[in-house]
Amino acid sequence: MRVKPGRWLVFAIAPLLCAAADSTRFALPPAPPKFDPPAQGVLFADDFSHGLGAWQTDQPDVWSVWHGMLRADLPDQKQLRSVLRAGDSLWCDYALDFDACMMRGVDKGAVVRLVGESGVGVDLRGGAYQDIVAYLREWPVGKAAALNADATWNHLRIEVRGPRMTVRVNGEQRLDRAIARARRGGIALAAYTGGAGECTVYYDNVIVTAL
């Protein structure tokens, strides 16, 4: 049986595309910043050097520790999500600091004052978005421009004090919003494929301090 030359080209390119996708998915990010919790006021701190014993997740196969960093990897489908939870439902006023490095996809972030399925989500979006968006449950409560390069560590600090939340990205304040309905709760880190249909993200240096 004769095969047209064009078909050989398709057969030859397909394995190369698969290899490229795999290399991106399993590529390691640069070394994370130094883990340096403050001397006082720490409610929770984790650099993932001892596994995930302090966390609970809805999808264990999504989350793992790679080379001392937290890694979340979702299947390549749109609008998939998973969270990794920690903390105390009685926490009220606190700051959540963490470092995040997106390798595939655009969405990375956390949830604060989380009780059950209710909390305040903060999504730092890369790619063409370059912004940060906050949600109270499914309702948007704030959005601002925020530069954040892929394959680069970005630092987020989310402060919840009384009825307000402020968010800093790489040291610059980007959001200051009312969140009166979310009064207390723990934290979560998030993995979300969104419309891009892919997500491989690394987290490290999670610190929660009382305010």
N, C-alpha and C positions, 0 to 999 in steps of 0.2 A: 504493500500500500504506500502510495506516495503522499507525503505531507507537504503542504505549501510552506514556503519559507517564512511567511508571516507567523505561522503557528509556532515555528521553532523560536521565534523572537519572544512570543508570549510565554512559552514554557521556560525560556531562559531567564526572563525578567522576574517572574513570580517568586522563585526562591530568593532572589536578591531583595525583593520588597519585604518578604517575611523576615529575612535576616536583619534588615534595617530596622523594622518595627521592634524586633526582639532586643536589638542592641540598645535602642532608646529606652525600652521598658526596664531593662536591667542595668542601665548605666548608673554608676554611683555619682552622687553629687560631690561637690568639694567638701573638705573637712568643715564641720560645723563650728560656730564660735565657741569660745570657752564657757564652760558651765560655772557660773559664779553667783550662787544664791546670796542674798543679803544676810547679815548676821542676826537680824531680829525680824519678827513679824511674819515668818514663813508659815503658811498653813499647809502647803504641799509643794514638793519639788521632785522632779524626776529627769534624769538624763538618759534613761533607758539602759543603764549599765547592768541592771539586775532583772531584765525582762519586763513583762507586762502584769506582774502580780497585783499592782495597785489600780488596775484599770478593768473595766467591763465593756464588752462590745456586743453589738447585735449581729455581727458577722465575723467570727474568728478568722476565717480564711482571708479576709481583706488585710488584716493588720499583722505585722511581724517586726522583729528587731533585726536590722541588718547593719553589721559593722558598728554597733553601738548607737544607731539611730533608729527612730521609729519610721517604718515604711508602711504606706497604705497604697494598695494597688487594686483597682476595680476592673471587671471585664469591660471590653470595648463596646458599650451600649449607652445610649443616651438616657439621661435622667436617673441614673443609679446613684445611691448614696449609702453611706455607713458612718456611724459615729463611735468614738471610743470615749467612755465616760470615766470620770473620777470625781472625788470630792464629797462634800457633805451638803445635803439638802437644806441645812440650816445656815449655811454661809450667807452673809448679807452684803456687806461692803468690802470689796476686795479688788485687787488688780491681778490680772492674768497676763503673764509674759511668756512668749514662746518664739522660737525660730522656725521658719518654714521654708522649704525649697521645693518648688514644683518642677518635675522632670517631664511630665506628659499631662496635657490638659491645661486648664486655666484657673480652676476653683480650689482655694485652700483657705482654711480658717478654723473658727472655733465657735462654741456656744457657751454663754455664761448664764448664771442664774437658771440653771436647768433643773426642772422637777418633772419627772415623767417624760412626756413628749413636748413639754412647753418650756421655752427659754428664748434668749436673745441670740440670734445667729449673726456672726460677722464673717463675711466672705471677701477675701482679698483676691481679686481677679487679675490674672496676667493676660498674656496674648495681646489681642487688639483692644481689650477693655481698659486695662491699666487704671483700675479704680477699686474702691472698697464700698461694700453695700452691707447695711445692717437690716435685720428682719426681727420683728416680734411675732413669733409663730410664723405664719406665712405672709404677714403684712410688712411691706417695706417701711422702714422708719428713718432711713438716712442713706445718702450716697455722696461720694466725693472722689475726685481724681487722686490717684496714688500710684506712683511709678513702682513697679516691682518686676525685675527681670527674671526670666526662667533660668533654671540651673544655677541659681544664686540664692544664698540665704537672705531672707528678709525677716526683720524682727517686728513683732506686733505686741503692743501693750494695750489691753482693754481694761479700763477702770469702771467699776459700777459702784456708785456712792449715792445712797438714797434713791431718788427717782430719776437719776441721770446716768448716762454712760458717755465716756470719752474714749476715743480710739486713736492711738499713735502708730504710724507706720515708719519704721526706721528713724524713730526719734521725732518725727513731725506730726503734730496733731492734725487729724483729718476729719474727725466726727465729734460732735457734742450734741447728744440727743436725749430727749425725755423717754424714759422706759418705765413709767409709773406702775404698769400692771405686772411687771416682773420684779418681785420684791426680794427673793432669796433663792438659793439653789447652787448646785455644783457646776462642773465644767465638762466640756467634751471637745475633742478634736474631730474634725470632719473630713470625709472624703466624698467627692461629688463629681460625677462625670459631666453633668450639665448638657448643654447643646453640643459641646465638642465631642462627646461620646467617648472620652478617655480620661483617666486620672491615675497618675503615679506621683505621689507626693511624700516628702520626708519631713518629719518634725523632730525637734530636739529642744532641750533646755527649757522645760516647762516649769514655771515657778508661779505660785499663787501666794500673795502677801495680803495681810489684813490692812485695811485703810481706816 
